[in-house]
Amino acid sequence: MQQLNVNISIPIPSDHILIKKIELEELKRQELTGVYWTMKDLQKRINKSDRWIKDNILYPSKFRKILDVENGGFVYYPKNQGQTWSFQATKMAAFLEKHFKEIFKVVKQKWSD
């Protein structure tokens, strides 16, 4: 545990609060609960084009077998033109966090080939 011993008063602005880190993380998780992202939402979250997302995350078989709702995943892959992508936000966010290195390792390998 960290410890700081001081005998001073530190003012906290009225528009700020102090909360435990774990509480903040839980609030962030709750923010995504029950939310479904579109492809545009995902693009904004990771700052990549839909083509990049498809080529590096959605279509590689090692990821698709995890993601596709047909395999018990949390991404709806459109079956016909005009249908839209749908991503379960909490699970997609967790997937992106967990597989960040793998996703960008694939990209690095493509660039170095």
N, CA, C and O atoms as a GROMACS GRO file, in nm:
protein
  452
    1MET      N    1   0.085  -0.118   0.000
    1MET     CA    2   0.000   0.000   0.000
    1MET      C    3   0.089   0.124   0.000
    1MET      O    4   0.192   0.127   0.067
    2GLN      N    5   0.049   0.223  -0.074
    2GLN     CA    6   0.123   0.348  -0.077
    2GLN      C    7   0.088   0.430   0.047
    2GLN      O    8  -0.023   0.421   0.100
    3GLN      N    9   0.184   0.508   0.092
    3GLN     CA   10   0.158   0.590   0.210
    3GLN      C   11   0.222   0.726   0.190
    3GLN      O   12   0.334   0.738   0.143
    4LEU      N   13   0.148   0.826   0.227
    4LEU     CA   14   0.196   0.963   0.222
    4LEU      C   15   0.156   1.029   0.353
    4LEU      O   16   0.037   1.042   0.383
    5ASN      N   17   0.254   1.070   0.429
    5ASN     CA   18   0.227   1.136   0.557
    5ASN      C   19   0.254   1.285   0.543
    5ASN      O   20   0.368   1.328   0.526
    6VAL      N   21   0.149   1.362   0.550
    6VAL     CA   22   0.161   1.507   0.543
    6VAL      C   23   0.059   1.570   0.637
    6VAL      O   24  -0.047   1.513   0.664
    7ASN      N   25   0.093   1.684   0.685
    7ASN     CA   26   0.000   1.758   0.772
    7ASN      C   27  -0.042   1.887   0.704
    7ASN      O   28  -0.033   1.995   0.761
    8ILE      N   29  -0.088   1.873   0.583
    8ILE     CA   30  -0.136   1.992   0.512
    8ILE      C   31  -0.275   1.961   0.456
    8ILE      O   32  -0.316   1.846   0.444
    9SER      N   33  -0.342   2.064   0.426
    9SER     CA   34  -0.474   2.053   0.368
    9SER      C   35  -0.462   2.081   0.218
    9SER      O   36  -0.405   2.182   0.178
   10ILE      N   37  -0.516   1.991   0.139
   10ILE     CA   38  -0.511   2.010  -0.006
   10ILE      C   39  -0.655   2.031  -0.053
   10ILE      O   40  -0.739   1.943  -0.040
   11PRO      N   41  -0.681   2.148  -0.108
   11PRO     CA   42  -0.818   2.173  -0.154
   11PRO      C   43  -0.850   2.090  -0.279
   11PRO      O   44  -0.767   2.076  -0.369
   12ILE      N   45  -0.969   2.038  -0.282
   12ILE     CA   46  -1.017   1.964  -0.399
   12ILE      C   47  -1.125   2.049  -0.463
   12ILE      O   48  -1.224   2.084  -0.399
   13PRO      N   49  -1.106   2.082  -0.590
   13PRO     CA   50  -1.207   2.166  -0.657
   13PRO      C   51  -1.346   2.104  -0.648
   13PRO      O   52  -1.360   1.982  -0.643
   14SER      N   53  -1.446   2.187  -0.644
   14SER     CA   54  -1.583   2.138  -0.625
   14SER      C   55  -1.632   2.052  -0.741
   14SER      O   56  -1.727   1.975  -0.725
   15ASP      N   57  -1.568   2.062  -0.857
   15ASP     CA   58  -1.610   1.980  -0.970
   15ASP      C   59  -1.529   1.850  -0.980
   15ASP      O   60  -1.533   1.782  -1.082
   16HIS      N   61  -1.455   1.814  -0.873
   16HIS     CA   62  -1.377   1.690  -0.868
   16HIS      C   63  -1.418   1.609  -0.746
   16HIS      O   64  -1.466   1.663  -0.646
   17ILE      N   65  -1.397   1.476  -0.756
   17ILE     CA   66  -1.419   1.390  -0.641
   17ILE      C   67  -1.306   1.288  -0.635
   17ILE      O   68  -1.239   1.263  -0.735
   18LEU      N   69  -1.285   1.231  -0.519
   18LEU     CA   70  -1.188   1.124  -0.503
   18LEU      C   71  -1.265   0.993  -0.489
   18LEU      O   72  -1.354   0.980  -0.404
   19ILE      N   73  -1.229   0.895  -0.573
   19ILE     CA   74  -1.290   0.763  -0.561
   19ILE      C   75  -1.182   0.657  -0.575
   19ILE      O   76  -1.074   0.685  -0.628
   20LYS      N   77  -1.210   0.537  -0.530
   20LYS     CA   78  -1.115   0.428  -0.542
   20LYS      C   79  -1.101   0.390  -0.689
   20LYS      O   80  -1.196   0.398  -0.766
   21LYS      N   81  -0.982   0.348  -0.725
   21LYS     CA   82  -0.952   0.308  -0.862
   21LYS      C   83  -1.047   0.197  -0.909
   21LYS      O   84  -1.094   0.200  -1.022
   22ILE      N   85  -1.073   0.102  -0.823
   22ILE     CA   86  -1.162  -0.008  -0.860
   22ILE      C   87  -1.304   0.040  -0.888
   22ILE      O   88  -1.373  -0.014  -0.974
   23GLU      N   89  -1.347   0.142  -0.815
   23GLU     CA   90  -1.479   0.200  -0.839
   23GLU      C   91  -1.482   0.268  -0.976
   23GLU      O   92  -1.582   0.258  -1.048
   24LEU      N   93  -1.375   0.337  -1.011
   24LEU     CA   94  -1.368   0.401  -1.141
   24LEU      C   95  -1.374   0.297  -1.253
   24LEU      O   96  -1.445   0.316  -1.352
   25GLU      N   97  -1.300   0.188  -1.238
   25GLU     CA   98  -1.301   0.082  -1.338
   25GLU      C   99  -1.440   0.022  -1.353
   25GLU      O  100  -1.484  -0.008  -1.464
   26GLU      N  101  -1.510   0.003  -1.243
   26GLU     CA  102  -1.645  -0.051  -1.248
   26GLU      C  103  -1.740   0.046  -1.319
   26GLU      O  104  -1.825   0.004  -1.397
   27LEU      N  105  -1.726   0.174  -1.292
   27LEU     CA  106  -1.809   0.274  -1.360
   27LEU      C  107  -1.784   0.272  -1.511
   27LEU      O  108  -1.878   0.285  -1.589
   28LYS      N  109  -1.659   0.255  -1.550
   28LYS     CA  110  -1.627   0.247  -1.693
   28LYS      C  111  -1.691   0.125  -1.756
   28LYS      O  112  -1.745   0.133  -1.867
   29ARG      N  113  -1.686   0.011  -1.686
   29ARG     CA  114  -1.749  -0.111  -1.738
   29ARG      C  115  -1.899  -0.093  -1.753
   29ARG      O  116  -1.958  -0.134  -1.853
   30GLN      N  117  -1.960  -0.031  -1.653
   30GLN     CA  118  -2.105  -0.011  -1.658
   30GLN      C  119  -2.146   0.080  -1.772
   30GLN      O  120  -2.257   0.069  -1.825
   31GLU      N  121  -2.058   0.170  -1.810
   31GLU     CA  122  -2.085   0.262  -1.919
   31GLU      C  123  -2.113   0.187  -2.049
   31GLU      O  124  -2.190   0.235  -2.133
   32LEU      N  125  -2.052   0.070  -2.068
   32LEU     CA  126  -2.067  -0.008  -2.190
   32LEU      C  127  -2.171  -0.119  -2.178
   32LEU      O  128  -2.208  -0.180  -2.278
   33THR      N  129  -2.218  -0.147  -2.057
   33THR     CA  130  -2.313  -0.256  -2.037
   33THR      C  131  -2.443  -0.228  -2.112
   33THR      O  132  -2.503  -0.121  -2.098
   34GLY      N  133  -2.486  -0.326  -2.191
   34GLY     CA  134  -2.610  -0.312  -2.267
   34GLY      C  135  -2.598  -0.227  -2.391
   34GLY      O  136  -2.698  -0.195  -2.455
   35VAL      N  137  -2.475  -0.189  -2.427
   35VAL     CA  138  -2.452  -0.104  -2.543
   35VAL      C  139  -2.399  -0.189  -2.659
   35VAL      O  140  -2.315  -0.277  -2.640
   36TYR      N  141  -2.450  -0.162  -2.777
   36TYR     CA  142  -2.402  -0.228  -2.898
   36TYR      C  143  -2.341  -0.123  -2.989
   36TYR      O  144  -2.402  -0.019  -3.016
   37TRP      N  145  -2.220  -0.151  -3.036
   37TRP     CA  146  -2.153  -0.059  -3.127
   37TRP      C  147  -2.185  -0.095  -3.271
   37TRP      O  148  -2.208  -0.212  -3.304
   38THR      N  149  -2.186   0.006  -3.355
   38THR     CA  150  -2.189  -0.012  -3.499
   38THR      C  151  -2.044  -0.012  -3.547
   38THR      O  152  -1.952   0.009  -3.467
   39MET      N  153  -2.024  -0.034  -3.674
   39MET     CA  154  -1.888  -0.026  -3.729
   39MET      C  155  -1.832   0.115  -3.709
   39MET      O  156  -1.714   0.130  -3.677
   40LYS      N  157  -1.915   0.216  -3.727
   40LYS     CA  158  -1.868   0.354  -3.708
   40LYS      C  159  -1.826   0.379  -3.563
   40LYS      O  160  -1.727   0.448  -3.539
   41ASP      N  161  -1.899   0.324  -3.468
   41ASP     CA  162  -1.862   0.337  -3.327
   41ASP      C  163  -1.725   0.273  -3.302
   41ASP      O  164  -1.640   0.331  -3.235
   42LEU      N  165  -1.705   0.154  -3.358
   42LEU     CA  166  -1.578   0.085  -3.341
   42LEU      C  167  -1.464   0.163  -3.407
   42LEU      O  168  -1.355   0.173  -3.352
   43GLN      N  169  -1.490   0.218  -3.525
   43GLN     CA  170  -1.389   0.300  -3.592
   43GLN      C  171  -1.346   0.418  -3.504
   43GLN      O  172  -1.227   0.447  -3.492
   44LYS      N  173  -1.441   0.483  -3.443
   44LYS     CA  174  -1.409   0.597  -3.356
   44LYS      C  175  -1.328   0.551  -3.235
   44LYS      O  176  -1.235   0.620  -3.193
   45ARG      N  177  -1.364   0.436  -3.178
   45ARG     CA  178  -1.297   0.385  -3.058
   45ARG      C  179  -1.151   0.354  -3.082
   45ARG      O  180  -1.066   0.383  -2.998
   46ILE      N  181  -1.121   0.292  -3.198
   46ILE     CA  182  -0.983   0.250  -3.221
   46ILE      C  183  -0.911   0.332  -3.327
   46ILE      O  184  -0.795   0.305  -3.359
   47ASN      N  185  -0.979   0.432  -3.382
   47ASN     CA  186  -0.918   0.526  -3.475
   47ASN      C  187  -0.859   0.456  -3.598
   47ASN      O  188  -0.747   0.486  -3.640
   48LYS      N  189  -0.935   0.364  -3.653
   48LYS     CA  190  -0.894   0.292  -3.774
   48LYS      C  191  -1.012   0.285  -3.870
   48LYS      O  192  -1.127   0.297  -3.828
   49SER      N  193  -0.983   0.266  -3.998
   49SER     CA  194  -1.088   0.256  -4.099
   49SER      C  195  -1.158   0.122  -4.091
   49SER      O  196  -1.107   0.026  -4.032
   50ASP      N  197  -1.277   0.115  -4.150
   50ASP     CA  198  -1.348  -0.013  -4.150
   50ASP      C  199  -1.270  -0.119  -4.226
   50ASP      O  200  -1.274  -0.236  -4.188
   51ARG      N  201  -1.201  -0.082  -4.333
   51ARG     CA  202  -1.120  -0.178  -4.409
   51ARG      C  203  -1.010  -0.235  -4.320
   51ARG      O  204  -0.987  -0.356  -4.320
   52TRP      N  205  -0.941  -0.149  -4.245
   52TRP     CA  206  -0.833  -0.194  -4.156
   52TRP      C  207  -0.890  -0.288  -4.050
   52TRP      O  208  -0.831  -0.393  -4.022
   53ILE      N  209  -1.002  -0.252  -3.992
   53ILE     CA  210  -1.064  -0.334  -3.888
   53ILE      C  211  -1.100  -0.472  -3.943
   53ILE      O  212  -1.076  -0.574  -3.879
   54LYS      N  213  -1.158  -0.474  -4.063
   54LYS     CA  214  -1.196  -0.602  -4.124
   54LYS      C  215  -1.072  -0.686  -4.154
   54LYS      O  216  -1.069  -0.805  -4.124
   55ASP      N  217  -0.970  -0.624  -4.213
   55ASP     CA  218  -0.850  -0.698  -4.254
   55ASP      C  219  -0.767  -0.748  -4.136
   55ASP      O  220  -0.704  -0.853  -4.145
   56ASN      N  221  -0.765  -0.673  -4.027
   56ASN     CA  222  -0.675  -0.705  -3.916
   56ASN      C  223  -0.740  -0.761  -3.791
   56ASN      O  224  -0.672  -0.818  -3.705
   57ILE      N  225  -0.872  -0.746  -3.782
   57ILE     CA  226  -0.940  -0.795  -3.662
   57ILE      C  227  -1.054  -0.892  -3.696
   57ILE      O  228  -1.058  -1.003  -3.644
   58LEU      N  229  -1.144  -0.850  -3.783
   58LEU     CA  230  -1.266  -0.927  -3.803
   58LEU      C  231  -1.253  -1.049  -3.892
   58LEU      O  232  -1.316  -1.151  -3.865
   59TYR      N  233  -1.173  -1.041  -3.998
   59TYR     CA  234  -1.166  -1.153  -4.091
   59TYR      C  235  -1.055  -1.256  -4.066
   59TYR      O  236  -1.071  -1.371  -4.106
   60PRO      N  237  -0.944  -1.221  -4.004
   60PRO     CA  238  -0.847  -1.327  -3.975
   60PRO      C  239  -0.914  -1.440  -3.895
   60PRO      O  240  -0.980  -1.415  -3.794
   61SER      N  241  -0.895  -1.564  -3.941
   61SER     CA  242  -0.967  -1.677  -3.882
   61SER      C  243  -0.940  -1.695  -3.733
   61SER      O  244  -1.028  -1.738  -3.659
   62LYS      N  245  -0.818  -1.663  -3.688
   62LYS     CA  246  -0.788  -1.682  -3.545
   62LYS      C  247  -0.872  -1.591  -3.456
   62LYS      O  248  -0.899  -1.625  -3.341
   63PHE      N  249  -0.914  -1.476  -3.509
   63PHE     CA  250  -1.001  -1.386  -3.433
   63PHE      C  251  -1.148  -1.414  -3.460
   63PHE      O  252  -1.231  -1.409  -3.370
   64ARG      N  253  -1.180  -1.444  -3.586
   64ARG     CA  254  -1.320  -1.464  -3.623
   64ARG      C  255  -1.382  -1.579  -3.544
   64ARG      O  256  -1.499  -1.572  -3.505
   65LYS      N  257  -1.305  -1.685  -3.520
   65LYS     CA  258  -1.362  -1.798  -3.446
   65LYS      C  259  -1.398  -1.759  -3.303
   65LYS      O  260  -1.480  -1.825  -3.240
   66ILE      N  261  -1.339  -1.652  -3.251
   66ILE     CA  262  -1.372  -1.600  -3.118
   66ILE      C  263  -1.487  -1.500  -3.126
   66ILE      O  264  -1.575  -1.498  -3.040
   67LEU      N  265  -1.486  -1.417  -3.229
   67LEU     CA  266  -1.576  -1.303  -3.239
   67LEU      C  267  -1.716  -1.335  -3.292
   67LEU      O  268  -1.815  -1.281  -3.241
   68ASP      N  269  -1.725  -1.419  -3.391
   68ASP     CA  270  -1.850  -1.441  -3.465
   68ASP      C  271  -1.960  -1.500  -3.376
   68ASP      O  272  -1.938  -1.599  -3.306
   69VAL      N  273  -2.079  -1.438  -3.379
   69VAL     CA  274  -2.192  -1.490  -3.301
   69VAL      C  275  -2.226  -1.633  -3.342
   69VAL      O  276  -2.278  -1.710  -3.261
   70GLU      N  277  -2.197  -1.668  -3.465
   70GLU     CA  278  -2.223  -1.805  -3.511
   70GLU      C  279  -2.138  -1.906  -3.433
   70GLU      O  280  -2.172  -2.024  -3.427
   71ASN      N  281  -2.029  -1.860  -3.375
   71ASN     CA  282  -1.940  -1.945  -3.294
   71ASN      C  283  -1.954  -1.916  -3.145
   71ASN      O  284  -1.870  -1.959  -3.066
   72GLY      N  285  -2.059  -1.844  -3.107
   72GLY     CA  286  -2.080  -1.811  -2.966
   72GLY      C  287  -2.014  -1.680  -2.925
   72GLY      O  288  -2.006  -1.650  -2.806
   73GLY      N  289  -1.967  -1.604  -3.023
   73GLY     CA  290  -1.899  -1.477  -2.994
   73GLY      C  291  -1.995  -1.361  -2.974
   73GLY      O  292  -2.111  -1.380  -2.938
   74PHE      N  293  -1.946  -1.241  -2.996
   74PHE     CA  294  -2.020  -1.120  -2.963
   74PHE      C  295  -2.018  -1.016  -3.075
   74PHE      O  296  -2.043  -0.898  -3.053
   75VAL      N  297  -1.988  -1.064  -3.197
   75VAL     CA  298  -1.991  -0.976  -3.315
   75VAL      C  299  -2.086  -1.037  -3.417
   75VAL      O  300  -2.075  -1.155  -3.452
   76TYR      N  301  -2.181  -0.956  -3.463
   76TYR     CA  302  -2.270  -1.000  -3.570
   76TYR      C  303  -2.206  -0.963  -3.702
   76TYR      O  304  -2.187  -0.845  -3.732
   77TYR      N  305  -2.174  -1.064  -3.782
   77TYR     CA  306  -2.118  -1.046  -3.915
   77TYR      C  307  -2.235  -1.040  -4.014
   77TYR      O  308  -2.312  -1.136  -4.023
   78PRO      N  309  -2.249  -0.930  -4.087
   78PRO     CA  310  -2.360  -0.921  -4.183
   78PRO      C  311  -2.353  -1.033  -4.287
   78PRO      O  312  -2.245  -1.068  -4.335
   79LYS      N  313  -2.468  -1.087  -4.320
   79LYS     CA  314  -2.473  -1.195  -4.418
   79LYS      C  315  -2.507  -1.145  -4.557
   79LYS      O  316  -2.474  -1.209  -4.657
   80ASN      N  317  -2.572  -1.030  -4.564
   80ASN     CA  318  -2.612  -0.973  -4.693
   80ASN      C  319  -2.572  -0.826  -4.698
   80ASN      O  320  -2.559  -0.759  -4.595
   81GLN      N  321  -2.553  -0.777  -4.820
   81GLN     CA  322  -2.522  -0.635  -4.836
   81GLN      C  323  -2.641  -0.554  -4.784
   81GLN      O  324  -2.756  -0.588  -4.809
   82GLY      N  325  -2.612  -0.449  -4.712
   82GLY     CA  326  -2.716  -0.366  -4.653
   82GLY      C  327  -2.737  -0.395  -4.505
   82GLY      O  328  -2.788  -0.310  -4.432
   83GLN      N  329  -2.698  -0.514  -4.460
   83GLN     CA  330  -2.704  -0.543  -4.317
   83GLN      C  331  -2.588  -0.474  -4.249
   83GLN      O  332  -2.485  -0.445  -4.311
   84THR      N  333  -2.604  -0.447  -4.120
   84THR     CA  334  -2.499  -0.375  -4.049
   84THR      C  335  -2.427  -0.464  -3.948
   84THR      O  336  -2.482  -0.562  -3.897
   85TRP      N  337  -2.303  -0.428  -3.921
   85TRP     CA  338  -2.225  -0.495  -3.818
   85TRP      C  339  -2.282  -0.456  -3.682
   85TRP      O  340  -2.334  -0.346  -3.665
   86SER      N  341  -2.270  -0.547  -3.586
   86SER     CA  342  -2.311  -0.515  -3.450
   86SER      C  343  -2.211  -0.580  -3.354
   86SER      O  344  -2.177  -0.697  -3.367
   87PHE      N  345  -2.164  -0.500  -3.258
   87PHE     CA  346  -2.062  -0.544  -3.163
   87PHE      C  347  -2.113  -0.524  -3.021
   87PHE      O  348  -2.157  -0.414  -2.986
   88GLN      N  349  -2.109  -0.628  -2.940
   88GLN     CA  350  -2.145  -0.614  -2.799
   88GLN      C  351  -2.030  -0.536  -2.734
   88GLN      O  352  -1.918  -0.588  -2.722
   89ALA      N  353  -2.056  -0.414  -2.694
   89ALA     CA  354  -1.952  -0.319  -2.655
   89ALA      C  355  -1.861  -0.368  -2.543
   89ALA      O  356  -1.739  -0.356  -2.553
   90THR      N  357  -1.918  -0.424  -2.435
   90THR     CA  358  -1.834  -0.465  -2.322
   90THR      C  359  -1.736  -0.574  -2.364
   90THR      O  360  -1.618  -0.570  -2.329
   91LYS      N  361  -1.785  -0.670  -2.438
   91LYS     CA  362  -1.701  -0.783  -2.477
   91LYS      C  363  -1.602  -0.744  -2.586
   91LYS      O  364  -1.489  -0.794  -2.587
   92MET      N  365  -1.643  -0.657  -2.677
   92MET     CA  366  -1.551  -0.613  -2.782
   92MET      C  367  -1.439  -0.529  -2.722
   92MET      O  368  -1.323  -0.542  -2.762
   93ALA      N  369  -1.472  -0.444  -2.627
   93ALA     CA  370  -1.369  -0.363  -2.560
   93ALA      C  371  -1.269  -0.452  -2.488
   93ALA      O  372  -1.149  -0.430  -2.495
   94ALA      N  373  -1.320  -0.554  -2.419
   94ALA     CA  374  -1.232  -0.648  -2.348
   94ALA      C  375  -1.144  -0.726  -2.446
   94ALA      O  376  -1.026  -0.749  -2.420
   95PHE      N  377  -1.202  -0.766  -2.558
   95PHE     CA  378  -1.126  -0.838  -2.661
   95PHE      C  379  -1.012  -0.752  -2.715
   95PHE      O  380  -0.899  -0.799  -2.729
   96LEU      N  381  -1.041  -0.628  -2.744
   96LEU     CA  382  -0.939  -0.536  -2.797
   96LEU      C  383  -0.826  -0.517  -2.697
   96LEU      O  384  -0.709  -0.514  -2.735
   97GLU      N  385  -0.859  -0.504  -2.570
   97GLU     CA  386  -0.757  -0.491  -2.465
   97GLU      C  387  -0.671  -0.617  -2.458
   97GLU      O  388  -0.548  -0.609  -2.455
   98LYS      N  389  -0.736  -0.732  -2.456
   98LYS     CA  390  -0.666  -0.859  -2.439
   98LYS      C  391  -0.577  -0.892  -2.560
   98LYS      O  392  -0.468  -0.948  -2.542
   99HIS      N  393  -0.621  -0.859  -2.679
   99HIS     CA  394  -0.551  -0.901  -2.801
   99HIS      C  395  -0.475  -0.788  -2.870
   99HIS      O  396  -0.436  -0.803  -2.986
  100PHE      N  397  -0.454  -0.678  -2.802
  100PHE     CA  398  -0.387  -0.563  -2.863
  100PHE      C  399  -0.255  -0.602  -2.930
  100PHE      O  400  -0.232  -0.569  -3.046
  101LYS      N  401  -0.169  -0.671  -2.857
  101LYS     CA  402  -0.038  -0.707  -2.911
  101LYS      C  403  -0.050  -0.799  -3.031
  101LYS      O  404   0.023  -0.784  -3.129
  102GLU      N  405  -0.141  -0.894  -3.024
  102GLU     CA  406  -0.161  -0.986  -3.137
  102GLU      C  407  -0.209  -0.912  -3.260
  102GLU      O  408  -0.161  -0.937  -3.371
  103ILE      N  409  -0.303  -0.822  -3.242
  103ILE     CA  410  -0.358  -0.746  -3.355
  103ILE      C  411  -0.248  -0.666  -3.422
  103ILE      O  412  -0.236  -0.668  -3.545
  104PHE      N  413  -0.169  -0.596  -3.345
  104PHE     CA  414  -0.067  -0.511  -3.404
  104PHE      C  415   0.057  -0.589  -3.444
  104PHE      O  416   0.135  -0.541  -3.526
  105LYS      N  417   0.077  -0.707  -3.390
  105LYS     CA  418   0.185  -0.794  -3.435
  105LYS      C  419   0.156  -0.841  -3.577
  105LYS      O  420   0.245  -0.845  -3.661
  106VAL      N  421   0.030  -0.875  -3.603
  106VAL     CA  422  -0.012  -0.916  -3.737
  106VAL      C  423   0.016  -0.802  -3.834
  106VAL      O  424   0.067  -0.826  -3.944
  107VAL      N  425  -0.018  -0.681  -3.796
  107VAL     CA  426   0.003  -0.565  -3.883
  107VAL      C  427   0.152  -0.548  -3.909
  107VAL      O  428   0.193  -0.527  -4.024
  108LYS      N  429   0.235  -0.556  -3.805
  108LYS     CA  430   0.378  -0.540  -3.821
  108LYS      C  431   0.434  -0.646  -3.916
  108LYS      O  432   0.518  -0.615  -4.001
  109GLN      N  433   0.389  -0.770  -3.902
  109GLN     CA  434   0.436  -0.876  -3.990
  109GLN      C  435   0.398  -0.849  -4.134
  109GLN      O  436   0.477  -0.874  -4.225
  110LYS      N  437   0.277  -0.797  -4.157
  110LYS     CA  438   0.233  -0.764  -4.294
  110LYS      C  439   0.327  -0.658  -4.354
  110LYS      O  440   0.366  -0.667  -4.471
  111TRP      N  441   0.363  -0.558  -4.274
  111TRP     CA  442   0.446  -0.450  -4.323
  111TRP      C  443   0.587  -0.496  -4.352
  111TRP      O  444   0.653  -0.444  -4.442
  112SER      N  445   0.635  -0.593  -4.275
  112SER     CA  446   0.775  -0.634  -4.293
  112SER      C  447   0.791  -0.744  -4.399
  112SER      O  448   0.904  -0.775  -4.439
  113ASP      N  449   0.681  -0.801  -4.445
  113ASP     CA  450   0.690  -0.906  -4.550
  113ASP      C  451   0.727  -0.848  -4.684
  113ASP      O  452   0.739  -0.922  -4.782
   0.00000   0.00000   0.00000
